[in-house]
Structures are given as C-alpha cells and as structure tokens.
C-alpha cells in the first residue's frame, strides 16, 4: 500500500456543532464530476452529500459520465451481484479514456469498505476507494487521485455524523432523504452493514431539524428519515418518537416517513406518534426476513414470529389501513422446506402490501460466514425465491385492487419513465399514475383511483385543492 495516499483526518466536530465550511463556493473550477448511486436510500443521501462537498471544493457536477473528469460509483455490498455489477461498470467506463485519458474512476460506500484495497488489485484502473465515513474529505482525496496518487481511505469513525454538511445537492423532486442515524449495532448474522458502516450513532435532534428545514427551503414537501435501524435512534434523552413528532411539526413539511425500523425497537410511543401526527404517513417498512422461528433465531434477529405478528396487530389497530412492506430472505443457512413453508404461511397470515424478496448470499465477513454453512443449493434458493415472489405478487395485486374507488392524496413527483403519465405517491406510498398535464410536479392533489397496473394505482385528479392542511406549504 506504499503508493496509496493517506489524507489527514481532521477532528470530527462535536455533534451538533456545524464546522466552518473549509472550502469556498466561488473557488475556481477544478474539473467535472459525475456521481452514480447503487443500493439503498442511505446511499442516495450520501451521494447528495458527496456532490455538495465536491461542488464546494470547486468541482462542477455533470449528468453524463463521458463529460466527467471524475466518475464516482457509490456502491452497495449487501449482495455479491451488486458488487459484480459495479466491477463491470468500471470496465465499461474505461471506454471514456479514449477521449479523456485522465478520467479518474472511484468507488465509494459499502463495497469500498467491504473489499478495501483489494478493489485495486482486481481493477487497477480504479484510482479512489473511499468508505462511508470518509466523505468530509472527499474533495482533497479526489484532488490527490487526479494528481496520479491513488487513494484508499476506508477508516470507520464512530463519531462521524456529517454534522453541518448538506444532503440536498442534486436532489430534484419534492421528496427528500434526511439521515438521522448511521451504522448498526444489531449484528444480524447474515448482514454486512455493521462491518461496512460501523457502529450505530444518532445525529443530534438540532442537526436533524436544521437539515429538514434546509430541505424544505430547497423545495421538499415530503421528508424521509433514514437510519439503518431508524427507530433505535437515541440522542441523550430524545427518542425516535420525540424526533418524529418534532420533524412532523416543522413548517412546510407536508409528509414524513422513515425507513427502516427494527421490529424489536418499535414501541408504543412511536405507534402513538404515527397515529396522531397528521403529517406522518400511514406506511411502514417492517423487515420480517423469515417466518420460521428457527431461522429467525439463527439470523440473530431478536424476535420470533408471534412477537412480529403482535406488532403488526398493534400497528393495524392504531392506524387502520396502514400500508405494510417487508424484506423476505430465502435460503439462509440451514433453511429447511418446513422453514420455507413457515415463511409462506406467515406471508398468508400477515398479508404484506409489498415485499423485497431475495436469496441469501454469503458476504464473507459476516457472523454467518464465519459460523454457519451456506448449505441451501442455488437451485433450491431460486425455486423458493420464485415461490415467495409469486405469492407476494398476488398479495400486492389484491392490495392495489382494494384501493380502486378510493380518494387518495397524491404528491406529484414528475413524469413517469415512459413519459405518458405523471407519477406521484399517495400517503400509503403506492405509486400513483395521473394523466399528463393534470397537475403540477411538487403539488399535492386529491385524486380518485380508477384502476391499477399491478404495481401502481391509476387515478384522476378531483376538483379542488387537497384538504391536507400542509398543502399551503411552499
Ligand atoms: S438490523 Fe440487522 S439487517 Fe438491519 S442493518 Fe443492522 S445488522 Fe443489518
């Protein structure tokens, strides 16, 4: 590693005390940069933070990697396929070196932390490898890489909460992510996150509220609070329920959501805030992972199925019609056919509205990698995954069909990918398609659901403004 540059790590400011911006917005332009994001909403928020840091360091953001002096891929390490995709992308990017021979390619985020300097062994054309706690100094690191000095910085810093920095750069649309918690202390046996993102730390409430107000000033109407286990948030005596209530009451915030909560830490105080604060949306993503108690125990999730079902009942009693999504993993170490059938039975009993379904893959550094055997054959994983997806597709279609005829409140986000309709989200977080030209992006309209596509609701705006009190927001 003798050729690698180490950028001096400045002291992280004490929580809640924004540091002076070390750069100057009017610095001469140093070059152009393009940031591409893979993975979760946390990565989207961090890409926005990186863009802001680089703009302040004198770089201009571009939308086309062919025009960039620096291309940064902000990556995910949750599944092997995601990492392979990123390696493939770096090879594709080499084509730009025909007309831009000095283009720097960098890998940021969880994959950088997971594979570290070995990324440069496999892909020597990658000049920058930076983990999720290194973005405060990303400008200096990019400068060094452009000087031909490869940089690897994957130090995790349990104090880094990016206080004083901004996650709004490059954000378009009325929905904005605000990170309130970083890292994870749960150490589920299958999960790479505690190793790639370090220990759990909560952003002080004052800093969270500063970020939320900044997002509202930048045009956001819906705030999504992010954390690896967002409801485990704790800062001094402030709980997640306290913080959620405070964010919901910020002027100009029409809607608040949060993701992803940890089932064990979902307490009555949080359910009460969800049920009583008008801006908090009736939707929650609650990862179950498996319907088998044996598998849940082996995963180290800290709950059994009965406890999870009881939580779902409490949520549905307090917030009638709440939209529930989940994560389901098939083929975890030692999963038998009986365990798999228990997952299908749990899905039938709970009837999630939507689910992210995936097959377990061994990530090499987790507790399961070290202690358990990845013994479910790939073809069995594929078959179980197909069964789970098929069952969930039916439940999702049924949930959407039940909404036909309802009046929904839609936050219009822009034009749908095919370009023939407007796309928005209702408070339950369903995608809603509206006729083109029937509403302004950024507005909140009431609409009647007329049908569904199997993945989205088809609706038509009704006369008159939304009755939601926050519709008067900017
Ligand atoms: S709670 Fe478990 S699955 Fe979620 S990030 Fe933490 S270790 Fe990973």
Boltz pocket constraint, residues with backbone or C-beta under 6 A from the ligand:
constraints:
  - pocket:
      binder: B
      contacts: [[A, 184], [A, 185], [A, 186], [A, 187], [A, 188], [A, 191], [A, 192], [A, 193], [A, 194], [A, 228], [A, 229], [A, 262]]
      max_distance: 6.0
